[in-house]
């Protein structure tokens, strides 16, 4: 039971780290990154469809995203979806492809985004700590139901704490990397 609990706890913590990484992918760093468009939904024949399923997204230059639709008739809908999205960049449509030019970030905006990264990191750490708390609660329930001895519970609690420490260390490393990318001119 407890080995399985440790495995499940580790999986949940890894998922929290991955969610944090996806969230950071949507923060603009003054550089073109296809992950910026991950949440854009296009009305394609009446159905909301993720942009990356109806168009190829490439990065021809450091600060340019190029969107080439698989179906040219979807070009107007893609442009409309980009204008309605929260990315804040006006698309340039030349009739064949759409280009998004990522503006250079100001110093204030860079600092603001670095703070946002810090907040997201803290939220992810809270998620990891909640996962730890749930795992320890499960262990205590097992001890109460006489499924585990108190020595076993203590050992597993240490294992859960090690998983938590490793996960928080990963989150800190991911956040530091993103902050470095943001503050780089």
C-alpha positions as a LaTeX table, in Angstrom:
\begin{tabular}{lrrr}
\hline
Residue & $x$ (\AA) & $y$ (\AA) & $z$ (\AA) \\
\hline
Unk1 & 0.00 & 0.00 & 0.00 \\
Unk2 & 2.68 & 2.51 & 1.00 \\
Unk3 & 5.01 & 1.85 & $-1.95$ \\
Unk4 & 2.01 & 2.53 & $-4.18$ \\
Unk5 & 1.26 & 5.70 & $-2.19$ \\
Unk6 & 4.85 & 6.91 & $-2.72$ \\
Unk7 & 4.59 & 6.24 & $-6.46$ \\
Unk8 & 1.27 & 8.09 & $-6.71$ \\
Unk9 & 2.67 & 11.00 & $-4.68$ \\
Unk10 & 5.72 & 11.25 & $-6.94$ \\
Unk11 & 3.48 & 11.18 & $-10.05$ \\
Unk12 & 1.26 & 13.95 & $-8.67$ \\
Unk13 & 4.29 & 16.10 & $-7.82$ \\
Unk14 & 5.75 & 15.56 & $-11.31$ \\
Unk15 & 2.42 & 16.62 & $-12.81$ \\
Unk16 & 2.46 & 19.78 & $-10.67$ \\
Unk17 & 5.94 & 20.57 & $-12.01$ \\
Unk18 & 4.80 & 19.97 & $-15.60$ \\
Unk19 & 1.75 & 22.20 & $-15.12$ \\
Unk20 & 4.06 & 24.93 & $-13.80$ \\
Unk21 & 6.29 & 24.56 & $-16.84$ \\
Unk22 & 3.28 & 24.81 & $-19.20$ \\
Unk23 & 2.09 & 27.91 & $-17.35$ \\
Unk24 & 5.50 & 29.53 & $-17.78$ \\
Unk25 & 5.40 & 28.72 & $-21.49$ \\
Unk26 & 2.54 & 31.17 & $-21.87$ \\
Unk27 & 4.56 & 34.04 & $-20.38$ \\
Unk28 & 6.15 & 36.09 & $-23.16$ \\
Unk29 & 9.88 & 36.56 & $-22.77$ \\
Unk30 & 10.45 & 38.85 & $-25.76$ \\
Unk31 & 11.35 & 35.79 & $-27.79$ \\
Unk32 & 9.18 & 33.79 & $-30.17$ \\
Unk33 & 7.94 & 30.58 & $-28.58$ \\
Unk34 & 5.23 & 28.36 & $-30.08$ \\
Unk35 & 3.94 & 27.54 & $-26.56$ \\
Unk36 & 2.64 & 31.12 & $-26.49$ \\
Unk37 & $-0.20$ & 29.99 & $-28.77$ \\
Unk38 & $-1.07$ & 26.74 & $-26.93$ \\
Unk39 & $-4.29$ & 28.12 & $-25.45$ \\
Unk40 & $-5.57$ & 29.77 & $-28.66$ \\
Unk41 & $-8.79$ & 28.13 & $-29.88$ \\
Unk42 & $-9.99$ & 28.76 & $-33.45$ \\
Unk43 & $-13.59$ & 28.34 & $-34.58$ \\
Unk44 & $-12.99$ & 25.85 & $-37.40$ \\
Unk45 & $-16.22$ & 24.83 & $-39.16$ \\
Unk46 & $-18.12$ & 25.85 & $-36.03$ \\
Unk47 & $-16.04$ & 23.76 & $-33.60$ \\
Unk48 & $-13.44$ & 25.29 & $-31.26$ \\
Unk49 & $-10.15$ & 23.73 & $-32.31$ \\
Unk50 & $-6.63$ & 24.25 & $-30.89$ \\
Unk51 & $-4.59$ & 26.42 & $-33.26$ \\
Unk52 & $-1.72$ & 23.92 & $-33.44$ \\
Unk53 & $-4.13$ & 21.30 & $-34.91$ \\
Unk54 & $-5.14$ & 23.40 & $-37.92$ \\
Unk55 & $-1.89$ & 25.23 & $-38.62$ \\
Unk56 & 1.86 & 24.79 & $-38.54$ \\
Unk57 & 3.56 & 27.16 & $-36.11$ \\
Unk58 & 7.20 & 27.96 & $-36.86$ \\
Unk59 & 9.83 & 30.41 & $-35.63$ \\
Unk60 & 11.65 & 31.80 & $-38.70$ \\
Unk61 & 13.40 & 34.52 & $-36.66$ \\
Unk62 & 14.11 & 35.06 & $-32.95$ \\
Unk63 & 11.13 & 37.39 & $-32.45$ \\
Unk64 & 8.70 & 36.17 & $-35.15$ \\
Unk65 & 6.10 & 33.41 & $-35.02$ \\
Unk66 & 4.79 & 32.25 & $-38.39$ \\
Unk67 & 1.44 & 30.47 & $-38.59$ \\
Unk68 & 0.80 & 28.53 & $-41.80$ \\
Unk69 & $-2.74$ & 27.07 & $-41.92$ \\
Unk70 & $-3.17$ & 23.60 & $-43.40$ \\
Unk71 & $-6.42$ & 24.90 & $-44.92$ \\
Unk72 & $-6.14$ & 28.45 & $-46.39$ \\
Unk73 & $-9.87$ & 29.05 & $-45.82$ \\
Unk74 & $-9.19$ & 29.06 & $-42.06$ \\
Unk75 & $-6.85$ & 32.07 & $-42.31$ \\
Unk76 & $-9.53$ & 34.66 & $-41.39$ \\
Unk77 & $-10.78$ & 32.56 & $-38.44$ \\
Unk78 & $-7.22$ & 32.12 & $-37.16$ \\
Unk79 & $-6.63$ & 35.87 & $-37.39$ \\
Unk80 & $-9.90$ & 36.52 & $-35.54$ \\
Unk81 & $-8.98$ & 34.03 & $-32.79$ \\
Unk82 & $-5.55$ & 35.66 & $-32.37$ \\
Unk83 & $-7.13$ & 39.11 & $-32.05$ \\
Unk84 & $-9.58$ & 37.82 & $-29.40$ \\
Unk85 & $-6.90$ & 35.92 & $-27.44$ \\
Unk86 & $-4.97$ & 37.26 & $-24.46$ \\
Unk87 & $-1.54$ & 37.28 & $-26.17$ \\
Unk88 & $-1.76$ & 40.99 & $-26.97$ \\
Unk89 & 0.02 & 40.88 & $-30.34$ \\
Unk90 & $-1.60$ & 42.08 & $-33.56$ \\
Unk91 & $-1.32$ & 39.46 & $-36.30$ \\
Unk92 & 0.01 & 40.38 & $-39.79$ \\
Unk93 & $-1.92$ & 38.46 & $-42.46$ \\
Unk94 & $-0.44$ & 38.38 & $-45.98$ \\
Unk95 & $-3.09$ & 36.07 & $-47.47$ \\
Unk96 & $-0.96$ & 32.91 & $-47.10$ \\
Unk97 & 0.50 & 33.01 & $-43.60$ \\
Unk98 & 0.07 & 35.02 & $-40.42$ \\
Unk99 & 3.11 & 36.52 & $-38.73$ \\
Unk100 & 3.23 & 37.58 & $-35.09$ \\
Unk101 & 6.11 & 39.92 & $-34.28$ \\
Unk102 & 6.93 & 39.67 & $-30.58$ \\
Unk103 & 7.74 & 43.19 & $-29.28$ \\
Unk104 & 10.87 & 43.84 & $-27.26$ \\
Unk105 & 10.07 & 43.96 & $-23.54$ \\
Unk106 & 10.68 & 47.10 & $-21.48$ \\
Unk107 & 12.72 & 46.84 & $-18.28$ \\
Unk108 & 9.60 & 47.40 & $-16.13$ \\
Unk109 & 7.67 & 44.73 & $-18.01$ \\
Unk110 & 10.55 & 42.27 & $-17.58$ \\
Unk111 & 10.53 & 42.84 & $-13.80$ \\
Unk112 & 6.74 & 42.52 & $-13.70$ \\
Unk113 & 6.92 & 39.19 & $-15.58$ \\
Unk114 & 9.71 & 37.97 & $-13.28$ \\
Unk115 & 7.39 & 38.67 & $-10.32$ \\
Unk116 & 4.63 & 36.74 & $-12.08$ \\
Unk117 & 7.02 & 33.80 & $-12.47$ \\
Unk118 & 7.69 & 33.98 & $-8.72$ \\
Unk119 & 3.96 & 33.92 & $-7.94$ \\
Unk120 & 3.38 & 30.94 & $-10.25$ \\
Unk121 & 6.33 & 29.14 & $-8.62$ \\
Unk122 & 4.84 & 29.76 & $-5.17$ \\
Unk123 & 1.44 & 28.41 & $-6.32$ \\
Unk124 & 3.14 & 25.27 & $-7.66$ \\
Unk125 & 5.01 & 24.79 & $-4.38$ \\
Unk126 & 1.70 & 25.09 & $-2.51$ \\
Unk127 & 0.28 & 22.36 & $-4.77$ \\
Unk128 & 3.27 & 20.13 & $-3.98$ \\
Unk129 & 2.88 & 20.75 & $-0.24$ \\
Unk130 & $-0.82$ & 19.89 & $-0.46$ \\
Unk131 & 0.10 & 16.62 & $-2.19$ \\
Unk132 & 2.57 & 15.93 & 0.66 \\
Unk133 & $-0.11$ & 16.66 & 3.27 \\
Unk134 & $-2.57$ & 14.29 & 1.56 \\
Unk135 & 0.05 & 11.52 & 1.40 \\
Unk136 & 0.91 & 11.91 & 5.11 \\
Unk137 & $-2.82$ & 11.86 & 5.98 \\
Unk138 & $-3.13$ & 8.57 & 4.08 \\
Unk139 & $-0.19$ & 7.13 & 6.04 \\
Unk140 & $-1.73$ & 8.19 & 9.36 \\
Unk141 & $-5.06$ & 6.60 & 8.36 \\
Unk142 & $-3.22$ & 3.36 & 7.57 \\
Unk143 & $-1.51$ & 3.50 & 10.98 \\
Unk144 & $-4.85$ & 4.12 & 12.70 \\
Unk145 & $-6.37$ & 1.13 & 10.87 \\
Unk146 & $-3.37$ & $-0.96$ & 12.03 \\
Unk147 & $-2.21$ & $-1.53$ & 8.42 \\
Unk148 & 1.20 & 0.03 & 9.20 \\
Unk149 & 3.34 & 0.32 & 12.34 \\
Unk150 & 4.34 & 3.74 & 13.62 \\
Unk151 & 7.98 & 3.02 & 12.60 \\
Unk152 & 6.83 & 2.26 & 9.03 \\
Unk153 & 4.77 & 5.46 & 8.95 \\
Unk154 & 7.75 & 7.49 & 10.16 \\
Unk155 & 9.97 & 5.99 & 7.44 \\
Unk156 & 7.42 & 6.66 & 4.72 \\
Unk157 & 6.87 & 10.22 & 5.97 \\
Unk158 & 10.60 & 10.82 & 5.51 \\
Unk159 & 10.35 & 9.41 & 1.95 \\
Unk160 & 7.40 & 11.71 & 1.20 \\
Unk161 & 9.39 & 14.67 & 2.56 \\
Unk162 & 12.35 & 13.75 & 0.30 \\
Unk163 & 10.01 & 13.67 & $-2.72$ \\
Unk164 & 8.60 & 17.05 & $-1.68$ \\
Unk165 & 12.07 & 18.60 & $-1.28$ \\
Unk166 & 13.15 & 17.30 & $-4.70$ \\
Unk167 & 9.99 & 18.61 & $-6.36$ \\
Unk168 & 10.33 & 22.06 & $-4.79$ \\
Unk169 & 13.98 & 22.16 & $-5.85$ \\
Unk170 & 12.89 & 21.39 & $-9.46$ \\
Unk171 & 10.26 & 24.15 & $-9.35$ \\
Unk172 & 12.89 & 26.62 & $-8.07$ \\
Unk173 & 15.26 & 25.62 & $-10.89$ \\
Unk174 & 12.55 & 26.02 & $-13.55$ \\
Unk175 & 11.57 & 29.43 & $-12.13$ \\
Unk176 & 15.20 & 30.61 & $-11.96$ \\
Unk177 & 15.72 & 29.60 & $-15.61$ \\
Unk178 & 12.61 & 31.51 & $-16.73$ \\
Unk179 & 13.55 & 34.60 & $-14.68$ \\
Unk180 & 17.03 & 34.54 & $-16.21$ \\
Unk181 & 15.47 & 34.34 & $-19.68$ \\
Unk182 & 13.13 & 37.27 & $-18.88$ \\
Unk183 & 15.77 & 39.56 & $-17.41$ \\
Unk184 & 18.21 & 38.92 & $-20.27$ \\
Unk185 & 18.21 & 41.81 & $-22.76$ \\
\hline
\end{tabular}
